[in-house]
């Protein structure tokens, strides 16, 4: 598998069930975009397009990681950025203005679980990164994308296996395996509340009338060394994981996790120089099936 980098853009981050207010969500989305920018650029470069897209829809755009990568990759394109969060969309608009790209971005606040979507045009490319698994009715959402997409358009679905891992094997001292146990607790939670996370979207796309033209599995492994940004990214992610894992973890594990999260502790993840970002992503590229 290719070693590269990945971002996540979330439909209001709602399906992570680790929310601590829109400010906290926006911060982790921005850190995610900064740390993993090279990866999303590699995916946009890989997309099996038949021509340069002029109209793009970014479903579940978050604060704009995918939107701005797409604008950079396709300099003649306009992006309609769709999210449930008004706060995220406001931040995205502010970023667009700061980059001088406000005339190339349209924001639409919408619940993608709604039966009827607002008018999103007829895009040549629909991009959905870490947003489809949020849907309560993915079959209906996929049908909406099918109806939305232009005749020769491409639908790119980017999905995550789970939250990134950061700590080396054997860490933290005294509670090795803590990170895996915390992830196991969140995986159990999400299996109940977010059943489509980790799904194979190939059969779902086919059932919705798409032909999957390509699929790419990606291994992400970014060495953090003394990266302050990766430290903050690890801190924000582990803080959100704690919100779900705390009731399941042992008292000893919870104490060790809280020490990693204690910004005043010398053992905080903010002060570690041995962090890495490790995760898995899968990308599906699909087109509307041609009818006889």
C-alpha positions in Angstrom: 0.0 0.0 0.0 1.1 3.6 -0.7 2.4 5.5 2.3 1.0 9.0 2.1 -1.1 11.4 4.0 -4.8 11.9 4.6 -7.2 14.5 5.7 -10.7 14.2 7.1 -13.5 16.5 6.4 -16.6 15.9 8.4 -20.3 16.6 8.0 -20.3 18.8 11.1 -18.1 16.1 12.8 -21.4 14.7 14.1 -20.8 11.0 13.6 -17.7 11.0 15.7 -19.8 11.6 18.8 -16.9 13.3 20.4 -18.0 16.8 20.1 -16.9 19.5 22.6 -18.5 22.5 20.8 -18.0 23.8 17.3 -14.8 25.6 18.3 -13.1 22.4 19.4 -14.3 20.6 16.3 -13.0 23.4 14.0 -9.6 23.3 15.7 -9.2 19.5 15.2 -10.4 19.7 11.6 -7.9 22.5 10.9 -5.1 20.5 12.6 -6.1 17.5 10.6 -5.9 19.5 7.4 -2.5 21.0 8.3 -0.9 17.7 9.3 -2.3 15.6 6.4 -2.4 18.2 3.6 0.1 16.3 1.4 -2.1 13.2 1.5 -5.3 14.9 0.3 -3.3 16.5 -2.5 -2.1 13.1 -3.6 -5.7 11.8 -3.7 -6.9 14.8 -5.8 -4.0 14.2 -8.2 -4.9 10.5 -8.4 -8.6 10.9 -9.3 -9.4 9.1 -12.5 -11.1 12.0 -14.3 -11.9 12.2 -18.0 -11.4 16.0 -18.0 -10.9 19.0 -15.8 -14.0 19.4 -13.6 -15.5 22.9 -13.6 -18.2 22.4 -11.0 -17.4 20.4 -7.8 -19.5 19.6 -4.8 -17.7 18.9 -1.5 -20.2 16.9 0.7 -19.5 17.3 4.5 -16.9 19.9 3.8 -16.1 20.7 7.5 -13.8 23.8 7.6 -12.6 23.3 4.1 -9.6 20.9 3.9 -11.0 19.2 0.8 -12.5 22.3 -0.7 -9.2 24.2 -0.8 -7.2 21.2 -2.0 -9.7 20.8 -4.8 -9.5 24.5 -5.7 -5.7 24.2 -5.8 -5.8 21.1 -7.9 -8.3 22.4 -10.4 -7.7 26.1 -10.8 -10.6 26.7 -13.2 -13.2 25.0 -10.9 -15.8 26.3 -8.6 -16.7 24.4 -5.4 -20.0 24.2 -3.7 -19.1 23.3 0.0 -22.0 21.6 1.9 -22.1 21.0 5.6 -24.6 20.9 8.5 -22.6 23.3 10.6 -23.1 27.0 10.1 -20.0 27.7 12.2 -17.8 25.5 10.0 -19.1 27.1 6.8 -18.5 30.6 8.2 -14.8 29.6 8.9 -14.6 28.2 5.4 -15.9 31.5 3.9 -13.4 33.4 6.0 -10.5 31.2 4.7 -11.8 31.6 1.1 -11.7 35.4 1.5 -8.2 35.3 3.0 -7.0 33.3 0.0 -8.7 35.5 -2.5 -10.9 32.6 -3.6 -14.3 33.8 -2.4 -15.6 34.0 -6.0 -14.8 30.3 -6.5 -16.6 29.0 -3.4 -20.3 28.7 -2.6 -21.4 27.4 0.8 -24.6 25.6 1.5 -25.9 24.6 4.9 -27.8 21.3 4.6 -28.6 18.1 6.4 -27.4 15.4 4.0 -29.8 12.9 5.7 -32.7 14.9 4.5 -34.8 13.3 1.8 -34.5 16.3 -0.5 -31.3 18.2 -0.9 -31.0 21.9 -1.9 -30.0 22.7 -5.5 -26.3 21.9 -5.7 -26.1 22.3 -9.5 -24.8 19.5 -11.8 -21.2 18.9 -10.7 -18.5 17.1 -12.7 -17.0 15.9 -9.5 -18.6 15.1 -6.1 -16.1 14.7 -3.3 -17.1 13.1 0.1 -14.2 12.6 2.5 -15.1 10.9 5.8 -18.7 12.1 5.5 -20.7 9.2 3.9 -20.4 7.0 7.0 -22.2 9.7 9.0 -25.4 9.1 7.0 -28.3 7.5 8.8 -29.6 6.4 5.3 -26.6 6.1 3.1 -28.7 4.4 0.3 -30.8 7.6 0.1 -27.7 9.9 0.2 -26.0 7.8 -2.6 -29.2 8.0 -4.7 -29.2 11.8 -4.3 -25.5 11.9 -5.4 -26.4 9.7 -8.4 -29.2 12.1 -9.5 -26.9 15.1 -8.9 -23.9 14.1 -10.8 -23.3 15.1 -14.4 -23.5 12.3 -17.1 -19.7 11.8 -17.2 -19.0 13.0 -13.7 -17.0 11.2 -11.0 -18.0 10.5 -7.4 -15.0 10.2 -5.0 -15.6 8.6 -1.6 -12.8 8.8 0.9 -13.4 6.8 4.1 -11.4 6.2 7.3 -10.8 3.0 9.2 -10.8 4.8 12.5 -9.1 7.6 14.4 -5.3 7.9 14.0 -2.8 6.3 16.3 0.0 8.4 17.7 2.0 6.7 20.4 4.8 4.2 19.9 4.6 0.6 20.9 5.0 0.2 24.7 3.8 3.7 25.5 3.0 5.2 27.9 5.4 3.9 30.4 3.6 1.8 33.0 0.4 1.4 30.8 1.6 0.0 27.4 -1.3 -0.7 25.0 -3.4 2.2 26.5 -4.0 3.8 23.1 -5.3 0.5 21.6 -7.6 -0.1 24.5 -9.0 3.4 24.2 -9.5 2.8 20.5 -11.2 -0.5 21.1 -13.7 1.3 23.4 -14.5 3.9 20.8 -14.8 1.2 18.1 -17.4 -0.6 20.1 -19.3 2.7 20.6 -19.2 3.5 16.9 -20.2 0.0 15.9 -23.5 0.7 17.7 -24.0 4.4 16.8 -22.2 4.7 13.5 -22.7 1.4 11.8 -21.4 2.5 8.4 -18.0 3.5 9.6 -15.5 1.1 8.0 -18.1 -0.2 5.5 -17.1 -1.4 2.1 -18.7 1.3 -0.1 -18.2 -0.7 -3.3 -21.4 -2.8 -3.1 -23.3 0.2 -1.7 -22.2 2.3 -4.7 -23.1 -0.4 -7.1 -26.5 -0.8 -5.6 -27.1 2.9 -6.0 -26.5 2.7 -9.7 -22.7 3.5 -9.8 -19.9 1.7 -11.5 -16.8 1.6 -9.3 -14.0 2.4 -11.7 -11.1 2.4 -9.2 -10.3 1.7 -5.5 -7.2 2.6 -3.6 -6.2 1.5 -0.1 -3.8 3.9 1.6 -1.6 3.5 4.6 -0.7 6.8 6.4 2.5 6.9 8.4 3.8 10.4 9.3 6.7 10.6 11.7 6.1 13.5 14.1 9.6 13.9 15.7 9.3 17.2 17.5 6.3 18.6 15.5 4.3 20.9 17.7 1.4 20.6 15.3 1.3 16.8 15.5 1.5 17.1 19.3 -1.6 19.3 19.3 -3.3 17.0 16.8 -2.6 14.0 19.0 -3.8 16.0 22.1 -7.1 17.0 20.4 -7.8 13.6 19.0 -7.1 11.8 22.3 -9.2 14.3 24.2 -12.1 13.4 22.0 -11.5 9.7 22.3 -11.5 10.1 26.1 -15.0 11.4 25.9 -16.2 8.0 24.6 -13.7 5.6 26.2 -13.7 6.9 29.8 -16.7 4.8 31.0 -15.0 1.6 29.7 -11.4 2.2 30.6 -10.0 0.9 33.9 -9.1 3.5 36.6 -5.4 2.9 35.9 -5.8 3.5 32.2 -7.9 6.6 32.7 -5.3 8.1 35.0 -2.6 7.4 32.4 -4.7 8.9 29.7 -5.4 12.0 31.7 -1.7 12.4 32.3 -1.1 12.3 28.5 -3.7 15.0 28.2 -2.5 17.2 31.1 -0.8 20.1 29.4 1.1 20.9 32.5 2.5 17.4 32.9 6.0 16.6 31.5 4.5 13.4 30.2 1.8 15.2 28.1 1.6 14.3 24.4 2.4 17.9 23.8 6.0 17.3 25.0 6.7 13.9 23.4 9.2 13.7 20.6 8.2 10.1 19.5 4.8 10.7 18.1 3.6 9.5 14.6 0.3 9.7 12.7 -0.8 6.2 11.6 -4.1 5.4 10.0 -5.7 3.7 7.1 -7.9 5.2 4.3 -9.8 3.8 1.3 -10.8 5.8 -1.8 -13.5 4.7 -4.2 -13.9 6.4 -7.6 -17.3 5.8 -9.2 -19.3 6.9 -12.2 -23.0 6.7 -13.0 -23.7 3.4 -14.8 -24.3 3.9 -18.5 -27.8 2.8 -19.5 -28.5 1.1 -22.8 
